[in-house]
Amino acid sequence: MQLQLISFVLIILHCMDYTGCQQHSSSRHRPNKQISGVSSGCQQGGCLTCSDYNGCLSCKPRFFMHLERIGMKQIGVCMTSCPPGFYDTRSRERNTCTKCRSECDSCFNKHFCTHCRAGFYLHLGKCQENCPEGLARSDTERECVPTGCPAECEVCANSETCTRCRPGLYQLSGRCHHVCPEDYESNDILMECTPQVHCEVGEWSEWSPCSRSGKTCGFKRGQETRTRQLIQSPSPFGNPCPGMSETKECLVKRRKCQGGRRKNERRERGNRNNRKDKENQEGRRERKRERDRERDTGEREDSDNRNKTEHRHRRGHDTDPVSPEDGLVQ
């Protein structure tokens, strides 16, 4: 009954904005119009009933009616949760979004704030300009916090939560530690306790074929190998990685390698050719040495003959008779 009354009142207001109810009657046959800067109005999935110019009039179950103001008009929007600054109110007739108190930035209900606006500080669900005795205002948290920090804290949010530790201490979850707890390790750069990361490896691969010196035939004893992949590298103090490969001895039925005889024949033929080449080279060197010896012998004989001829010539010249002219006495 109340829903019908609200719908009737909105229709009357709509008729007053335009030329009359006849125009409203004719406008029901026109396609819905979207309002600039507002959600899609009647096209919203959460609307149960709606108006072209006033948005949602009622919402589907589990949706909340929220009125958005545009200038002098308020447009109904159906939402799954209320926006910041509003809290949800449920009833049998309808679910609505109700505005928080003016000093609240967000709230749980009319009497309990969860976050305060600038200039106010939260204490026991209320936003106050001044904190009670023994508490100090925190501009970062906008809360009333205890005035004293724990001894190991340099800066704290309250008496139990540190935001920065004293030099040489490591922070973890608002507390300061000389030594990080188990499963955590110290980070000297951030001065924090960070979770340890342990090595992770994948599953083993299948064993490789039995081989020896890169061959899979021509032997009886060989080796098989299998490997696994690295998934996660460990942190400096995490559990190190195990072996990434394994090798074991294996036995195979000895068999000759295919093409082994041909390889042996080619190898033997190559050896014979090499021997022939060496013999030919040695023969050529021996013949060269023989020619050199013959040439040296011939040169020595020619030299001896020349020396003998010159010697005879000299002897013959020394035994020639003296001419009469040469014997005259001056």
C-alpha positions as CSV (number, residue, x, y, z in Angstrom):
1,M,0.0,0.0,0.0
2,Q,2.8,2.4,0.9
3,L,4.6,1.5,-2.3
4,Q,1.6,2.4,-4.4
5,L,1.1,5.7,-2.5
6,I,4.8,6.6,-3.1
7,S,4.4,5.8,-6.8
8,F,1.3,7.9,-7.1
9,V,3.0,10.9,-5.5
10,L,5.9,10.7,-7.8
11,I,3.6,10.5,-10.8
12,I,1.8,13.6,-9.6
13,L,5.1,15.4,-9.3
14,H,6.1,14.3,-12.7
15,C,2.9,15.6,-14.2
16,M,3.4,19.0,-12.5
17,D,6.9,19.3,-14.1
18,Y,5.4,19.0,-17.6
19,T,2.1,20.0,-19.3
20,G,-0.2,17.5,-17.7
21,C,-1.1,14.0,-17.0
22,Q,-1.9,13.4,-20.6
23,Q,1.7,14.1,-21.5
24,H,2.7,11.6,-18.8
25,S,0.3,9.1,-20.2
26,S,1.8,9.5,-23.7
27,S,5.4,9.5,-22.3
28,R,4.8,6.0,-20.9
29,H,5.0,4.8,-24.5
30,R,8.3,6.5,-25.2
31,P,11.6,4.7,-24.6
32,N,13.4,5.4,-21.2
33,K,15.8,8.3,-21.1
34,Q,19.1,8.3,-19.3
35,I,20.0,11.1,-17.0
36,S,23.4,12.8,-17.5
37,G,25.9,12.0,-14.8
38,V,23.6,9.4,-13.1
39,S,23.5,5.6,-13.4
40,S,21.4,4.2,-16.2
41,G,18.1,4.9,-14.3
42,C,15.4,2.5,-15.4
43,Q,17.9,0.4,-17.2
44,Q,19.6,-0.6,-13.9
45,G,19.5,-4.3,-13.2
46,G,18.6,-3.6,-9.5
47,C,15.4,-1.6,-10.2
48,L,12.1,-3.2,-9.6
49,T,9.9,-0.2,-10.7
50,C,11.2,3.0,-12.1
51,S,10.5,6.3,-13.7
52,D,12.1,7.9,-16.8
53,Y,12.9,11.1,-14.9
54,N,13.1,10.0,-11.2
55,G,15.1,6.8,-11.7
56,C,14.4,3.8,-9.5
57,L,11.2,3.9,-7.4
58,S,11.7,0.5,-5.8
59,C,14.5,-2.1,-5.8
60,K,14.8,-5.8,-6.1
61,P,15.4,-7.9,-2.9
62,R,18.9,-7.5,-1.4
63,F,19.4,-4.1,-3.2
64,F,19.4,-0.8,-1.3
65,M,17.7,2.4,-2.5
66,H,20.1,5.4,-2.6
67,L,19.0,8.9,-3.6
68,E,21.6,10.8,-5.6
69,R,21.1,14.6,-5.8
70,I,21.6,16.3,-9.1
71,G,20.8,20.0,-8.7
72,M,17.4,20.3,-7.2
73,K,16.3,16.7,-8.2
74,Q,16.9,13.4,-6.4
75,I,17.4,10.3,-8.5
76,G,16.8,6.8,-7.1
77,V,19.6,4.3,-7.6
78,C,19.5,0.6,-6.5
79,M,22.9,-0.5,-5.1
80,T,24.2,-3.8,-3.7
81,S,26.0,-1.9,-0.9
82,C,25.7,1.7,0.3
83,P,28.4,4.3,-0.6
84,P,30.9,5.8,1.9
85,G,29.1,8.2,4.3
86,F,26.0,6.1,4.3
87,Y,24.9,2.9,6.2
88,D,22.3,0.4,5.2
89,T,18.9,0.2,6.8
90,R,16.8,-2.9,6.2
91,S,13.0,-3.3,6.6
92,R,10.2,-5.5,5.2
93,E,9.0,-2.8,2.8
94,R,12.4,-1.6,1.4
95,N,16.1,-1.4,2.0
96,T,17.6,2.1,2.0
97,C,20.9,3.9,2.4
98,T,20.9,6.4,5.3
99,K,23.4,9.2,5.7
100,C,25.9,9.0,8.6
101,R,26.3,11.8,11.1
102,S,28.0,14.9,9.8
103,E,31.3,14.3,11.7
104,C,31.5,10.7,10.4
105,D,33.3,9.8,7.2
106,S,31.9,6.2,7.4
107,C,29.7,4.5,10.0
108,F,28.2,1.2,11.0
109,N,24.9,2.8,12.1
110,K,23.5,6.1,13.3
111,H,25.3,5.9,16.6
112,F,28.6,4.1,15.7
113,C,31.2,5.7,13.5
114,T,34.0,3.7,11.9
115,H,36.1,6.6,10.5
116,C,36.0,10.3,11.2
117,R,36.2,13.4,8.9
118,A,39.2,15.7,9.1
119,G,39.3,17.6,12.4
120,F,37.6,14.8,14.4
121,Y,39.1,11.8,16.2
122,L,37.5,8.4,16.7
123,H,37.0,7.0,20.3
124,L,34.6,4.2,21.2
125,G,32.6,4.7,18.0
126,K,32.2,8.5,18.3
127,C,34.0,11.3,16.5
128,Q,35.2,14.0,18.8
129,E,37.2,17.2,18.4
130,N,39.3,16.5,21.5
131,C,40.4,13.2,23.0
132,P,39.8,12.1,26.6
133,E,42.6,12.4,29.2
134,G,45.4,10.0,28.7
135,L,44.9,9.8,24.9
136,A,46.4,11.8,22.1
137,R,45.1,12.8,18.7
138,S,46.5,10.9,15.7
139,D,46.1,12.9,12.5
140,T,47.1,10.0,10.4
141,E,44.6,7.5,11.9
142,R,42.1,10.2,13.0
143,E,41.8,8.3,16.2
144,C,42.5,8.9,19.9
145,V,45.6,6.8,20.7
146,P,47.6,6.2,23.9
147,T,50.2,8.8,24.6
148,G,53.0,6.3,25.3
149,C,54.7,3.9,22.8
150,P,56.3,0.6,23.7
151,A,60.0,0.9,24.5
152,E,61.1,-0.8,21.3
153,C,59.0,1.6,19.1
154,E,60.2,4.8,17.7
155,V,56.8,5.7,16.2
156,C,53.5,4.0,17.2
157,A,49.9,4.1,16.3
158,N,48.8,3.1,19.8
159,S,50.3,1.4,22.9
160,E,50.4,-2.0,21.1
161,T,51.1,-1.1,17.5
162,C,54.5,0.2,16.2
163,T,54.7,1.9,12.9
164,R,58.5,2.2,13.0
165,C,61.0,0.4,15.3
166,R,64.1,1.6,16.9
167,P,67.4,1.1,15.0
168,G,68.6,-2.5,14.9
169,L,65.1,-4.0,15.4
170,Y,62.8,-5.7,12.8
171,Q,59.1,-4.9,12.4
172,L,56.5,-7.6,12.0
173,S,52.7,-7.0,12.3
174,G,53.1,-3.9,14.4
175,R,55.7,-5.4,16.8
176,C,59.5,-5.0,17.0
177,H,61.9,-8.0,17.2
178,H,65.6,-8.4,17.9
179,V,65.4,-11.8,16.1
180,C,62.6,-12.7,13.6
181,P,60.3,-15.5,14.6
182,E,60.4,-19.0,13.1
183,D,59.5,-19.1,9.4
184,Y,60.5,-15.5,9.0
185,E,63.9,-13.9,8.1
186,S,65.3,-10.5,8.6
187,N,65.4,-8.0,5.8
188,D,68.2,-5.5,6.6
189,I,67.1,-3.1,3.8
190,L,63.5,-2.8,4.9
191,M,64.2,-3.6,8.6
192,E,61.3,-6.0,8.5
193,C,60.7,-9.7,9.2
194,T,59.7,-11.2,5.8
195,P,58.3,-14.8,5.3
196,Q,60.9,-17.4,4.3
197,V,60.6,-18.8,0.8
198,H,61.7,-22.4,0.4
199,C,62.9,-24.0,-2.8
200,E,60.3,-25.8,-4.9
201,V,61.1,-28.3,-7.6
202,G,59.1,-30.2,-10.1
203,E,58.6,-34.0,-10.7
204,W,61.5,-36.2,-12.0
205,S,61.6,-36.8,-15.7
206,E,61.9,-40.3,-17.2
207,W,65.2,-42.0,-17.1
208,S,67.3,-41.4,-20.2
209,P,68.4,-44.4,-22.4
210,C,71.4,-46.3,-21.1
211,S,74.5,-44.8,-22.7
212,R,78.3,-44.7,-22.4
213,S,80.5,-41.9,-23.8
214,G,77.5,-40.7,-25.8
215,K,76.8,-44.1,-27.4
216,T,73.9,-46.5,-26.8
217,C,75.6,-49.6,-28.3
218,G,78.9,-51.4,-28.2
219,F,79.1,-51.7,-24.4
220,K,77.6,-53.7,-21.5
221,R,77.7,-51.2,-18.6
222,G,76.5,-47.6,-18.9
223,Q,74.6,-44.9,-17.1
224,E,71.1,-43.5,-17.0
225,T,70.2,-39.9,-16.1
226,R,67.0,-38.1,-15.0
227,T,66.4,-34.4,-14.2
228,R,63.7,-32.0,-12.7
229,Q,62.9,-28.4,-13.2
230,L,63.2,-25.5,-10.6
231,I,59.8,-24.0,-9.7
232,Q,60.7,-21.6,-6.9
233,S,64.1,-20.2,-5.9
234,P,64.6,-20.0,-2.1
235,S,65.1,-16.8,-0.1
236,P,68.5,-16.3,1.5
237,F,67.5,-18.3,4.6
238,G,65.0,-20.6,3.0
239,N,65.4,-24.3,2.5
240,P,68.0,-24.9,-0.3
241,C,67.2,-26.8,-3.5
242,P,67.9,-30.5,-3.6
243,G,69.8,-32.1,-6.5
244,M,68.4,-31.3,-9.9
245,S,69.7,-34.5,-11.6
246,E,70.5,-38.1,-10.8
247,T,72.6,-40.7,-12.5
248,K,72.7,-44.5,-11.9
249,E,74.6,-47.5,-13.4
250,C,72.8,-49.6,-15.9
251,L,73.3,-52.9,-17.8
252,V,72.4,-53.6,-21.4
253,K,72.8,-56.6,-23.6
254,R,75.9,-56.0,-25.5
255,R,75.4,-55.5,-29.2
256,K,77.4,-54.2,-32.0
257,C,76.7,-50.7,-33.3
258,Q,75.2,-50.6,-36.8
259,G,77.7,-49.4,-39.3
260,G,80.6,-50.4,-37.1
261,R,82.3,-52.7,-39.6
262,R,82.1,-50.1,-42.3
263,K,83.6,-47.6,-39.9
264,N,86.4,-50.0,-39.1
265,E,87.0,-50.6,-42.9
266,R,87.1,-46.9,-43.6
267,R,89.4,-46.4,-40.6
268,E,91.8,-49.2,-41.9
269,R,91.7,-47.9,-45.4
270,G,92.5,-44.4,-44.1
271,N,95.4,-45.9,-42.1
272,R,96.8,-47.7,-45.2
273,N,96.5,-44.5,-47.2
274,N,98.4,-42.6,-44.5
275,R,101.1,-45.3,-44.5
276,K,101.4,-45.1,-48.3
277,D,101.6,-41.3,-48.1
278,K,104.4,-41.5,-45.5
279,E,106.3,-44.1,-47.6
280,N,106.0,-41.9,-50.7
281,Q,107.2,-38.9,-48.8
282,E,110.1,-40.9,-47.4
283,G,111.0,-42.2,-50.8
284,R,110.9,-38.7,-52.3
285,R,113.1,-37.4,-49.5
286,E,115.6,-40.3,-50.0
287,R,115.8,-39.7,-53.8
288,K,116.4,-36.0,-53.1
289,R,119.2,-36.9,-50.7
290,E,120.7,-39.3,-53.4
291,R,120.6,-36.6,-56.0
292,D,122.2,-34.1,-53.6
293,R,125.0,-36.6,-52.8
294,E,125.6,-37.2,-56.6
295,R,125.7,-33.5,-57.2
296,D,128.1,-33.0,-54.4
297,T,130.3,-35.9,-55.7
298,G,130.4,-34.5,-59.2
299,E,131.2,-31.0,-58.0
300,R,134.1,-32.4,-55.9
301,E,135.5,-34.4,-58.9
302,D,135.3,-31.3,-61.1
303,S,137.0,-29.3,-58.4
304,D,139.8,-31.9,-58.2
305,N,140.3,-32.0,-61.9
306,R,140.6,-28.3,-62.1
307,N,143.1,-28.2,-59.3
308,K,145.2,-31.0,-61.0
309,T,145.2,-29.1,-64.3
310,E,146.3,-25.9,-62.7
311,H,149.0,-27.7,-60.8
312,R,150.4,-29.2,-64.0
313,H,150.3,-25.8,-65.7
314,R,152.3,-24.3,-62.9
315,R,154.9,-27.2,-62.9
316,G,155.3,-26.9,-66.7
317,H,155.9,-23.2,-66.4
318,D,158.6,-23.6,-63.8
319,T,160.7,-26.2,-66.0
320,D,160.7,-24.1,-69.2
321,P,164.6,-23.6,-70.6
322,V,166.2,-20.2,-70.3
323,S,166.6,-18.3,-73.7
324,P,170.0,-17.0,-74.9
325,E,168.7,-13.5,-74.5
326,D,167.9,-14.2,-70.9
327,G,171.5,-15.5,-70.3
328,L,173.4,-12.4,-71.6
329,V,175.5,-10.6,-69.1
330,Q,175.0,-6.9,-69.0
